[in-house]
């Protein structure tokens, strides 16, 4: 399905699926892979020197993580690809095989931060692993997340079911092939991100859930958060995700090498089946198919609805996505509410003191397990302290006057944590996470009135360019700075020129060269991808043919009608409404769900209220809930619904006829860098 033809609501799974299929092509697994971009540059002397210094300083001889990642290996599938139901490639672990020492001759790639190359190799685990003998198993490398299977009295209890139906089905089938077929008796969603619930239809079906044969257990408020994050700003998050997750980058030493918590995100069909049991207490114990479980709700951490699980009879701790092989994002660059680093550290601390001193194994939704009580407590303390220090250290600086525009150049983790692999920021980064902490407490303003109402870059840039003597001088100075390895300084100058002259390809190419070298040097995949994706688009253009595959119906059904109304109001263009003279009050009723709304347009603004009926509406619209969904998402025409007897309307229909003329369809491929999209739609 082409993303251009999809409604904004149908794009709510953007965190998982953008461009996955187009990025699945394998690259030549040679000793010297070539750059994917004709304009791409190799690592500069400055970058090579930086990487070499890091290799000398990092404890790369420490192989404990590799030993733990390989422990319990049972088997790997013959094929390194998983096909989708439509015949395309849903998952291709083989596209990263050039990372394997046996494929590259043990090469260190100067285009990859040495620590990130190590993480990327750790994430090459592929197959079935035994975690607790005879009791707990994991399938790794079939998707971004792990599938964890616990042997109950009568069947499998599955913790997290991957992103898509295809990868989940393949993971379960492989486990059954190697361990003996067992029915699935329970699914546990650790949290409300799609790479942990989207594959549910690959392991269970509605009938078995409805009959009670399969329990689905999730943290409190799971359904709300499973669908809410990407509704209001979904199109913007979709586009920004292409930069943070590098979904437009080829899998290549000069492009996408890893996703920090796994290799990448699978393509295919996302599903969602509502939980049958919600964990509502801070600590809640259940016995599931003979397995005792103690759930620890952890709202306010990696996800607003998330929970850890302690398995006392197995001395195993499931850390969800709260403790993985990386320090995570406090602010995720694709866009989301800023997370609470302090609360995150507190929940790890609670788990440490409740379960950590008893655990013999700790596993999570990503990365690899940790074994041995001393090792587990060390990892828990290191991650607890990393999040706590991030919060407290940044606020210490902020209270001394360090601003949001300075803190990323000042804040550092303590030296002892810098030596801990578990405290490295492969998914997050100290740079953007430190700014996020200040933003959470103090907002985006640095206190200087000069930055309070700044000009738009395109408006201020021409004046900067004129004062610097024009494009020729800026290009010359930018080249000098680039050649000196002063990439961030060069970026400051060249960015002004590109905004002033968006069609100046020489400026865009030189800025791309600087972005590329910075990207090569970054340990965080979020930063690496953002710089490299921007460089790629500056050199060529925005790919307007990006495609997305989604199982919209499951997710759309899960969105509340109230949230759909709010999404429609965001698409409502006030300027168009004013020109059209749109103003009305409508009662909307969905008899099958017993819902009522008042939808009102006044002052060229749309508002709605749930559970209320107006005494004097201009219009009354009555229709089933799913027909309302079709109307609000633009997939069904109101006149067709009325003609087919699916909706009735009383009052004056004229305002609703005008309404559709004021509803915007958001462009899926808007510019991020200037001059990268030939023709941009006018924003009014």
N, C-alpha and C positions, 0 to 999 in steps of 0.2 A: 504494500500500500504506500503510495507516495505521500510524504508528510505534508505536501502543499494542499492536498485534498482533505486533510483530516481536521476535525474540529479541535479547538484547544483542549477540550476535556479528553478527547481521545489520545492526547499526547501526555497524559499524566504519568506514564511510566518512563519518562525521559531519563531518569537516573540510570536506566539499565540497558536501553536498546539502541540509542542513536548510532547509526552507521556500523553496527556490529558486523553485519554481513559483508559490507564493502571492505572492511579491514581484515577479513579472514584469509585473504590470499597469502600463501606461504612465499617466503623469499628464499633465494638460493642459499643453501646451507654450505657456504664455502668458507675457507679460512679467512678470506678478505671480502666480506660483503660490501657492496658499493652503495653509495648514497642514493636514496630514492628520488632525489630532486636534482634536475640538471644544474640548478643554480646553487645547490647545497655545497657547503665547504667542510673540509676535514677539521678536526680540532686544531686550533692555533698553537703556537709555541707556548703562549701563556696558559692555555687550557691544559696542554700536555704536562707542563711543569706543575700545575696545581694538582692534577690527578696523580702524578708521581709522588708528590709530597704527601698526599693523603695515603697512598699505598704504604709509604714508609711509616706513617704515624698510626694507622688503624691496626687493631689487633686481629689481622686477617688470618693468623695461624690458629685462632680459637675456632675449633670445629664442633663445639658442643651442639650448636643449633642444627648443624647438618646431621649429627648423630641422632638427635631427637626427631628430626624430620624424617629420617629413614627408618627409625625404629618400628618394628611390627609390620614391615612391608610384606604383603601377601602376593599380589600379582598386579600387573598392568594390562589393559586391553591391547590387543594386537594393533588395532587402528587407533591413531591419535586424533581422529575426527569423529564428531557426532553430527549426524544429518538432521535437518529439520523435517517437519511433516510435509513441507512443500518441495523437498528435494534439494534445498540449498544447505550450505554448511552452517550449522548452529554453533559449533565449537571446534576449534582447531589448535590443539596444543602443539602440534607439529610445526606451526608457524613460528614458534619460538625456539626450535631445536638448535638454532645457531648459537644459543647461549650455552649449550652443553659442552663441557671440556672435550668430550670425545668427538664432537663435531667441529670445534674451532681450534683444537690443538692446545687448549688451556690458555687461550689468548686473553689478555687484559685489553678491553676496548677503551681507548682514550676519549671516546665520545660518550662514555657513561661514567658517572661518579662511581668510584670503586666500591663504596658501601652499597650503592644502589645495585650494582652488578651482582654483588653478593646476595642481596635480598631477592633479586630477580632469579638467581639460580636456586635459592631455597624454595621459591614458589613454583619450581618446575616439577614438584612432586605430583605424580600422576598414577592413580590406581587405588587399590584397596589396602587399608592398613588396620592392624589389630592394635587397639589402644589399651584395653584391659582384657587380659586373656579370657576368651570364651564369653565375654560380656559386651564389650563396646568396640565398635569398628567405625572407621571413617573412610568415605570415598573422597579423595582430594584430586584437584586438577580437572574436574569435569565442568567447572563454572568458576565464577569469582569466589564463591563461598564453598565451604565443606558440607557434605551430608554426613551426619553422625547417626549411626544405627545402634540402638541398645536392644539386647536380646531380653524380651520379657518372657513371662510364663508361656504365652501362646503365640506370640508374634513379635514383629519389629515395632519399636518405638523410635520414631525418626525425629531428630532435632534438626530443623531447618531443611527446606526442600528445594534449595537452589532457585535460580531465576526463572527457568522455563520448563515447560512440560517435557520437552525433548531431553534436556540434560538430566532432569530428575529421573525420568523413566529409565534412561541408560544407566544411571548410577545405581538405582535399585536393582535393575536386572543383573548388573555385573556382580553386586553383592550376593544376590540370590544364587547366581551361577557358581560362585566360589564357596559360599558358606551353606548352601542349601536353602531352598525356597521357604519363606515364611510369610504369612499375611501381615499387612500393616494394621496394627491395632490402635495406634495413636500417632498423631503428628503434633509436634510442639514448635510453635513459631517463637523464636527467641525475641524478635522485635519486628517493628513495622516497616522495614525496608524491603523492597521487592526482591532483592537477591536472596531473601530468606523465606519468602512465602510463595513467590511466583510460580514455582514448579509443582505446586500441590496436586494439580490434576494429572501429573505424571506418576503419582504414587497412590492416590485414592480417588474415589468418585463421590458424587453427591449422594447417591443411594445408600452407600455404606455409612456415610456420615449421618444422614437423616435417620437411618435405622438404629443408630447407636453402636454399630459394629466398630466404627472408628471414632475416637475422640480427637478433637482438635483443641489444643490448649494454648492460650496466649496471654500476655500481660494485659492489665487493665487498659482500656481505651485504645486497644489495638486497631480496631476497624476505623476509628476516627483518624488516627495518624497514618494508617496504611494508605489512605487516599487523599489526605488534606494537603500534604506538603507541597505538591506540585500543581495544585489547581489554580490558585490565584495568579502566580507568576510562572506558570508552566512553560509557555513559549520562550520566555527569556531564559529560564533555567535550562531548557532544552538546548538552546544555542550556546550558552556559556559552558555547558557540560562538554561540548566538543573540544573546548580548550583544556579544561581541567583534567578530563579523563583521556584526552588524546585520541578520541575515537576516529578522528580524521587522519591520524598519522599511521603510515604503514608500520608493520612490525619488523623492525630493522635497528641495528645499532645506532643509527642516526635519528631514529624516531621512537616508536612505542616499544619499550622493553619490559614493562611490568606495570602492575596497578597497585603495588604496595601491599595490599591485603590478598592478592591473588593475581593471576595473569591478566584477565580481562573479563568482560561480561558477555554471557552467551546471548546469541540471537534465538528467536523462536517465539513461542506462545506463552504469555504470562497469564496465570489464572489466580483466582482468589476464592477460597471457601471460608465462610465465616467461622470463627471459633465456636465450639460448643461449651467450653469452660473458660472462664476468665479468672486470672489470678488477681485478686483485688486487695489482699492484705500485704503489708510490707514484707512479712515472712509467712509463707503458707505451705503446708505440707499436704501432699497427695500420694496415694499409692496407685500406680498405673501399671496394669497387667503384672502385678506382683513386685514392681520396682518402686521402692520408696524414693520420693523426691521432695526436696525442700527448695521452694522457689523464693528468690530474693528480688522483689521489684526494684528497678533502678531508674525511675523516671528522671529526666533532666541530665542524662549522660549522653551516650552516643546517639540515642533515639529517645523521643519523649515517651514511648511505650516500649520498654525493654526489661528483660529479667535474666538474672543468673540462676543457675540450678546446682544444688548440692545433692550428690547421690551417696548417702552415708554408708550403705552396705558395700559399695564399691570403692569408697574413699576417693571419689572422682568429683572434680569441680568443673562445671561448664560455665565459662566466662562470657558467653554470648559474643558481642563485639566490643565489650568494655575493656578486655585485655587481649590484645592480639600481638603480632610480631612487629608492631610499629606504634609510635605515638600518632594519634588520629587527628582529624580536623576539628578544631574548636569552631572555626569558620570554614565551611566548605565553599570553595571558590565558585562553584556553579551557582551558588545562591541558596541560602536557607537561613533560618533564625540562628543567631550565634548561640553556641552551646555553653554550658557552665563548667569551666575547668575545675572550679573548687568542688562543686557537687560531684563531679566525676571522680575526683580523688577521694571524696568521702565515701562513696559507694564501694570503691575498691578497698578502702580501709575497713569498712564494715565486713566485707567478704573475707578479708585477711584475718580478722579477729574471730569471725564466726566459723569459718571453714578452712582457712589457709593453713592453720597449724595441724590439721588432721589429714589434709589431702596428700595422696600419693601420685595423683596425676591431675593435670589441669589442661583442659582442651577448650577450643573456642570455635566460633563460626567461620573463622579464617585462620590462616597460618597453620602452625603445627603444634602438637601437644608438648607440655613440659612434664618431666618425670622427676620424682624424688621430692620429699617435703622441703628440704633446704632450698633446692632450686626453685620450687614453686613460690615459696615465700620471698625469695630474692626478686623474682620477676614481678610479683605483686607489689612489693615495696618500691622497686625502681619505677614502675608505671604510676603508682600512687604519688610518689614524690615528684615525678616529672610534671604531672598535671597540677599538683599543688604548688610547685615552684613557679610554674608558668603563671598561675593566677596571682600568687603572692608577690613574686619577684617583679612582675610587670606593674602591679599596683604600688609596690614600693617605689619604683621609678616614677610612676605617674604622680605620686604624692610629693615628689621632689621637682616636678615641673616638666618631666619628659613627656612629650606629646605623642599622639597617634602617628604623626609623620616622622618621628625620630626613633620610636621605641624599637623597631625592627633592626636598627643599626646599633642598638645598645644592649638589648637583653640577650643573655646567654644562659643555658643550663649550667649548673655547677659542674666543675671538672669531673667529679666522680660519676655523675650521670652521663656525661659525654662519653665515658669509657664503657658504658653499658649498651650492648646492642639493643636491648629491650627498650631503651629510651631514645632511640634514633627516630627521626620524623620522616618516614618514607611516604606516608599518606598526608599528614599535615606538614607544617614547617614552622620553625621558631619565628620566621619572618612574618607570615600572615597570621599565625595563631596569637602572637604577642599583640598585634594590632587589634585582633578580635577582642581580646580581654579589655583593652581600653574602650573599644566601641561598646561593649556590653555595659560597662559601668558609667562611661562619660560621653558616649556618642562619638560621631565622626568629626566634630569640630575640635581644632587644636587650641582654641582660645584666642587666636589672632583674628581681629576683624577683617583683615585682608583676605582671609580664606573663608569667610562666612558666607558671602554671596559671590563666589568666583565666576568669572566669565566662562562660557563654554570654550573648550580647547580650540574649536574651529574659529572662534571669534577673536581670541587673544593671540593665537599663533602667528597670524600675518604681521602683527606689530613686532613680535619677537624676531621674526625673520628679517624684517626691514632694519631693525636696530642692530642686528648682527651682520648686516652688510649683504644679505641676500643668500640665495641658495648655493651659489658657487663657493662662497666662503664657509658656509656651514658644512657642506659636503667635504671640503678640504680638511677642515678641523675635525670633523667626525672620522675621517679616514685616519688621521694622525692618532687620535685617541684609540680607535679600533686597533691599529697596528701596535700601539703601546700596551694593549690588553686592558685599557680603561673603559670597559664596555658600558658600565652604568652611566658614566659621564657622557660617552658618545650617544647613548640612548636619550639622555636628557635633551641634547641639542637636536638630534635627528628626528625625534618625535614631534618637536615643534614644526620642523620643516614639512614633515609628512602631513600634519594637520593643515598647514597653510597651503600646501601644494599636493593634494591627494593623488594627482596623476603623475607626479614626478617619480618615475620608476627607479631612477638611480638612487634617490633618497630612500625609497622603500626597500630596495635591494640591500643597501648598506645598513639600514636599520635591522633588516632581517638577519644579516650576517652577525650583528651584535647580539640580537636575541638568541641566535643559534648557539653561540659560544657560552652565553649565560646558561642556556638550557642544558648543554652538555655537563656543566659544572654542578648542577643541582642534585642533591640527594633525594629531595622530595619529588615524587612523580607528579604531584599537582603543579608544582612550579616548573619542572622540566617540560611537561606537556604544554603548559600555557605559553611558554616562550617558543617552543618548537612549532606549535600549531600556528601561532601568530606569524612566525617567520615564513611558514609555508604559504599562508594566505597572502602575505605581502608580496611574495615572489610571483604568485600566480593570481588567484582570485578565490572568492568564496564559492564552494561547491554548492550550487543551488539544486542539485539532484540528489541530495542526501535523502535516504529512505529510512523509514522506521516500521518495524513490525510490532504489533501489539494485540493483545487479546482485550480490546476495549470493553466488551460487554460485562465481564466480571467486575472490572474496576468501576465502570460507570454505574452499575447497579448499586455499588457500595457507597457511592457519593450521596450525601444527604441532599434532599431537594433544596434545602436552605443554601447549601454551598453552591449548588448549580445556579441558583438565582444570583448569588454574589458574583460568580464567574461571568454571568451574562452582563451584570452591571459594569464589570471591568471592561468588557468589550464594547460597551455603549459609548459612542463618540458624542461628546457634549456639543461640539461645534456643529456637527451634522444635525443633531437634534434641534439645536437653536434655529438653524436655517430652515428646517422642515416644520418648525412650530409644533413639535410633539409635546403633548401634556395630557396625561390621563391617569385614572385610578382604576385598577382591575382587581376583581376577586378571582382567585384561581383555586379550584377545588380538585382534589384527587380522591374520589370516593373509595377506591380500592385500598388506599392506605389511611383514609380519614384525615388527610392533611388539608389545611386551608392557608392561603397566603393573600396578602394584599401587595400587589406590585404597583408602584407609583412612579410616574415621571413628572417631576416639577423642577423648575429652575435648571432645565437641561441636565438633570441628574436622576439616575435610576436608584430607587431604594426598594427594599422588600421587608416584610415582617411576617413571621411564621406564627400560625395559630390564631390569626385574627381575621375577621371578616368586616369589610366596610359596609356601612348602612346605606351609602349612596354611591355605588360604583358607576363608572361609565361603561364598564364591560364586565361580564361574568363568563369565565371560561371554565368548563368542567371536562375533565379527561383523566384517563388512567395515569398512574405515576410514570410508566415507561413511555407513554405517548408524550408526556410533559418533558421527559428527558430528551426524546427525539427533537421536540420543538426547540428546547433551550440550547441544544448543541448544534442546531442547524442541520440535522440529519433527516428531519421530517418537516414538511410544509404544513402550516396550520390549515390552509384551505383543503389540502388533501386529507388531513385528519378529520376535518368536518365532513367532507364529501364521503368519506368511508365510514362515517358513523362512529368514529373513535373519539370525537370531541363535539361538544355543543357550545355555542357562543350566543349570548344575549347582549343587547345593547349595541353601541356604535362600533363596528369593526374597523373603521377607518384608521384610528391611531395604531392598531396592531399591524395594519398593512404598511404604515409608514415606519414602524419600529424596525423592521428588518433592513431598511435602508440606512439606519443609523448604527448598525452592528458591524464592528470591524472584524476582519479576519487577519490575525497577526501574521506577519511574514516569518517563515521558519528560518530564513537565511539572511537576516539583517547583518549589516556591517558591524564588526567590532573594531577593526583597524581601518583607518580612512583609505578610500580609493581601492578597496578590494571587492566591491560589488559594482558592476558597471552602471546599473540604473537602480537607484533606491526609490521606493515609494515615498511620496511627500507625506511628512508627518504634520498634521494640522492641530 
